[in-house]
Amino acid sequence: MHIADRLAQAVLSTGTPLCVGLDPRLEQLPRAMQPSEPTLAAAADAVARFCMRVIDLIAGRVGVVKPQSAFFELFGPPGLAALQRVQAHARAAGLVTILDSKRGDIASTAEAYAQAALGVAPVGDQRWPVWDADLLTVNPYLGRDAIEPFIRTARAHQRGLFVLVRTSNRGAGLFQDLLCDGKPLYRHVAEAVAAWAAESLGACGLGDVGAVVGATHPAELAELRAVLPQVWLLVPGFGAQGGTADDVRAAFRADGLGALVNSSRGITFPTHPDDPDWEGAITHATTQAIADLACVTPALRNHAGTS
């Protein structure tokens, strides 16, 4: 199935555009999940076990997860093995996975990054999946030739990309707002993404190249939804970063599709590490986020009610 249609299916089957970000900060893990000893291997195992338990708690209610690779890479080789465990667990639970690594490089280096994330590693006559992600975040700063290996690999394996366009961090405007030929730089990036997405559309009318557009810039979010009618938007900044449901309202098409709204800390760390009912807190936070987003996606709520 085309990746854009898989995203649509994930959203429609659960009735929510919520994407849960897996950013396992070791110091915030519940006490019961803390490492058994002060080693990289124990820390990696702890974050893997925590993320897999989060997946168990949200599976069936949310269709998409976004592991942030940095929090696994922090623990070296054991951390990379932990990321593989989490990716495999999410896929087994039926979730679409977005590997948040923000890759960006050229030529054979980009090809290697792309194959590791979305394709396979060739070893002799064998082909081995590594991260086996459904989608990957990428940085477009180096231009089309840097993006091309990712697009080519994604399409060969029916996977997809999310390209950084208008990010949610406070300093985003330093470069993204610079005027070039009368338009801010992020608009030029958006237009490139629109062209790449149009090259491969799913039955849902959306492409396999999406755009990252932060919830903390609602005016730009509305602007970019209008100029990116065939593009899935990945919208970070909802929840703990301050973005509200009203802020993301403009991200959706009339049918409620077209955007995934990511919440990381707001779902995975809604309480103190010493809270004995941390699983209940995660479940409650997920319920609340789904309810908040349902208020701005009535078309999805109606679909869920009739499916």
C-alpha positions in Angstrom: 0.0 0.0 0.0 1.2 3.5 -0.8 2.6 5.1 2.4 0.2 8.1 2.1 -2.7 5.6 2.2 -1.2 3.7 5.1 -1.1 6.9 7.0 -4.7 7.6 6.1 -5.7 4.1 7.2 -3.9 4.6 10.5 -5.7 7.8 11.2 -9.1 6.6 10.0 -9.0 3.3 11.8 -8.2 5.0 15.2 -10.3 8.1 14.5 -7.4 10.3 15.6 -4.4 12.1 14.0 -2.4 11.8 17.2 1.2 10.6 16.8 3.0 9.7 19.9 6.7 10.7 20.1 9.0 8.3 21.9 11.7 10.5 23.4 12.9 8.3 26.3 14.8 10.6 28.7 16.5 8.3 31.2 16.1 10.6 34.2 12.3 10.8 33.6 11.6 7.1 33.4 9.4 5.7 36.2 11.3 4.3 39.1 10.1 0.8 38.1 11.7 1.2 34.7 15.1 2.7 35.8 18.2 0.7 34.8 19.3 -2.0 37.1 22.9 -0.9 37.0 24.9 2.2 35.8 25.9 0.8 32.4 25.1 1.7 28.8 23.6 -1.7 28.3 21.3 -1.4 31.3 20.3 2.1 30.3 19.5 1.1 26.8 17.4 -1.9 28.0 15.5 0.5 30.3 14.5 2.9 27.6 13.6 0.0 25.3 11.4 -1.6 27.9 9.7 1.7 28.7 9.0 2.6 25.0 7.6 -0.9 24.4 5.3 -0.6 27.4 4.1 2.8 26.1 3.4 1.2 22.7 1.4 -1.5 24.5 -0.7 1.1 26.2 -1.5 3.2 23.1 -1.7 0.5 20.4 -5.2 0.4 19.0 -6.0 3.9 20.1 -3.2 5.7 18.2 -2.0 4.7 14.7 1.5 6.3 14.5 4.6 6.6 16.7 7.7 8.6 16.2 10.9 7.3 18.0 13.6 10.0 18.3 16.8 8.3 17.5 19.0 10.6 19.5 17.7 9.2 22.8 18.8 5.8 21.7 22.1 6.7 20.1 23.0 8.4 23.4 23.7 4.9 24.8 26.0 3.7 22.0 25.7 0.3 20.4 23.3 -1.0 23.1 21.1 2.0 22.4 21.0 1.2 18.7 20.0 -2.3 19.4 17.3 -0.9 21.7 16.0 1.3 18.9 15.7 -1.8 16.7 13.7 -3.6 19.5 11.3 -0.6 19.8 10.9 -0.3 16.0 10.1 -4.0 15.7 7.7 -3.9 18.7 5.8 -1.0 17.2 5.5 -2.7 13.8 4.3 -5.9 15.5 1.6 -3.8 17.2 0.4 -2.5 13.9 1.7 1.0 14.2 3.2 3.2 11.5 6.6 4.3 12.5 8.3 7.6 11.8 12.1 7.5 12.6 13.0 11.0 13.7 16.6 11.4 12.7 16.5 14.5 10.6 19.1 13.1 8.1 20.7 15.3 5.5 23.7 14.6 3.4 24.7 13.9 -0.2 25.5 11.2 -2.7 26.6 7.8 -1.3 26.3 9.1 2.3 22.7 10.0 1.8 22.1 6.7 0.1 23.6 4.8 3.1 21.4 6.8 5.6 18.3 6.1 3.4 19.0 2.4 3.1 19.5 2.0 6.8 16.3 3.8 7.7 13.9 2.8 4.9 15.6 0.1 2.9 18.1 -2.7 3.5 21.8 -3.2 4.1 23.4 -5.4 1.4 25.8 -8.0 2.9 27.0 -10.4 0.2 23.9 -11.9 -1.4 21.8 -11.0 1.6 19.6 -7.9 2.3 19.0 -6.9 5.9 16.5 -4.4 7.1 18.1 -2.2 9.8 15.7 0.4 11.3 12.8 -0.7 9.1 11.0 2.6 9.5 7.9 3.5 7.5 8.9 7.2 7.3 12.0 9.3 8.0 12.5 12.9 8.9 15.0 14.7 6.6 16.7 18.1 6.4 16.5 19.7 3.0 19.3 22.3 3.5 21.6 20.7 1.0 19.1 20.7 -1.8 17.5 18.3 -4.3 20.5 16.1 -4.8 20.7 15.5 -1.1 16.9 14.6 -0.9 16.9 12.4 -4.1 18.5 9.3 -2.5 16.0 9.4 0.3 13.1 9.8 -2.1 14.4 7.0 -4.4 14.9 4.6 -1.5 11.6 5.4 0.1 9.7 4.8 -3.2 11.5 1.5 -3.9 10.3 0.2 -0.5 6.9 1.9 -0.3 8.0 4.2 2.5 8.0 8.0 2.9 9.7 11.1 4.1 8.9 14.2 6.2 10.9 17.2 5.2 11.7 20.0 7.7 9.8 23.1 6.4 8.7 25.3 9.4 9.9 23.9 12.7 8.5 24.5 16.1 11.6 25.7 18.0 11.8 29.3 19.1 14.9 30.1 17.0 13.4 28.7 13.8 13.0 32.1 12.2 16.7 32.8 12.2 17.0 31.2 8.8 13.5 30.0 7.9 12.0 33.5 7.8 14.8 35.1 5.7 13.3 36.7 2.6 14.4 35.2 -0.7 12.8 36.6 -3.9 10.1 38.2 -1.9 9.2 35.1 0.1 10.4 33.6 3.3 12.8 30.7 2.9 10.4 28.2 4.4 8.0 28.9 1.5 10.6 28.0 -1.1 11.2 24.7 0.8 7.4 24.1 0.9 7.1 24.6 -2.8 9.9 22.1 -3.4 8.1 19.6 -1.1 4.9 20.1 -3.0 6.6 19.2 -6.2 8.2 16.1 -4.8 4.9 14.9 -3.2 3.1 15.4 -6.5 5.4 12.9 -8.2 3.8 10.0 -6.2 0.2 10.4 -4.9 -1.8 7.7 -3.0 -5.5 7.1 -3.5 -6.1 9.5 -0.7 -4.7 12.3 -2.8 -1.7 12.9 -0.6 2.0 12.2 -1.5 4.8 10.2 -0.1 6.9 13.3 0.8 5.4 15.2 3.7 6.4 18.4 5.6 7.2 19.1 9.2 5.3 22.3 10.2 5.2 23.2 13.9 2.1 23.8 16.0 3.8 26.8 17.6 3.4 28.8 14.4 -0.4 28.5 13.7 -0.5 31.3 11.1 2.2 29.7 9.0 0.5 26.3 9.6 -2.7 27.7 7.9 -0.7 29.3 5.2 1.2 26.1 4.4 -1.9 23.9 4.5 -3.3 26.1 1.7 -0.2 25.8 -0.5 0.4 22.1 0.2 -2.9 20.5 -0.6 -1.3 17.1 -1.5 1.1 17.0 1.4 0.9 15.2 4.7 1.9 17.5 7.5 3.7 16.3 10.6 2.9 18.8 13.3 5.2 18.8 16.4 4.9 21.2 19.3 1.4 20.1 20.5 1.1 19.6 24.3 4.2 20.1 26.4 5.7 22.6 23.9 2.7 24.8 24.2 0.7 24.0 21.0 -3.1 23.6 21.5 -5.8 21.9 19.5 -6.9 25.3 18.2 -3.4 25.9 17.0 -3.4 22.8 14.8 -7.0 23.2 13.5 -5.8 24.6 10.2 -3.5 21.7 9.5 -6.3 19.4 8.3 -8.2 19.0 5.1 -12.0 19.1 5.3 -12.2 15.3 5.7 -9.9 15.4 8.8 -6.9 13.9 7.0 -3.7 15.5 5.9 -1.9 16.0 9.3 -0.4 14.0 12.1 -0.1 15.9 15.4 2.8 14.8 17.5 2.9 14.8 21.3 6.0 13.4 23.0 6.5 14.4 26.6 2.9 15.2 27.1 2.0 11.6 26.6 5.1 9.7 27.8 6.0 11.7 30.8 2.8 13.3 32.2 3.7 12.6 35.8 6.6 12.3 38.2 9.0 9.3 38.1 7.9 8.3 41.6 4.2 8.1 40.6 3.2 4.4 41.1 0.4 4.7 38.5 2.5 6.0 35.7 0.8 3.6 33.2 -2.6 5.1 34.2 -1.2 8.6 33.8 0.0 7.7 30.2 -3.4 6.2 29.4 -5.2 9.3 30.7 -2.9 11.7 28.8 -3.5 9.8 25.6 -7.3 9.9 26.2 -7.1 13.6 26.8 -5.0 14.3 23.7 -7.3 12.3 21.6 -10.3 14.2 23.0 -8.7 17.6 22.4 -7.9 16.8 18.8 -11.4 15.3 18.2 -12.8 18.8 18.8 -10.9 20.1 15.7 -11.4 17.0 13.5 -15.1 16.3 13.6 -14.9 14.5 10.2 -12.7 11.9 11.8 -15.0 11.5 14.8 -17.9 11.0 12.5 -16.0 8.4 10.5 -15.0 6.5 13.6 -18.6 6.5 14.7 -19.8 4.9 11.5 -16.9 2.4 10.9 
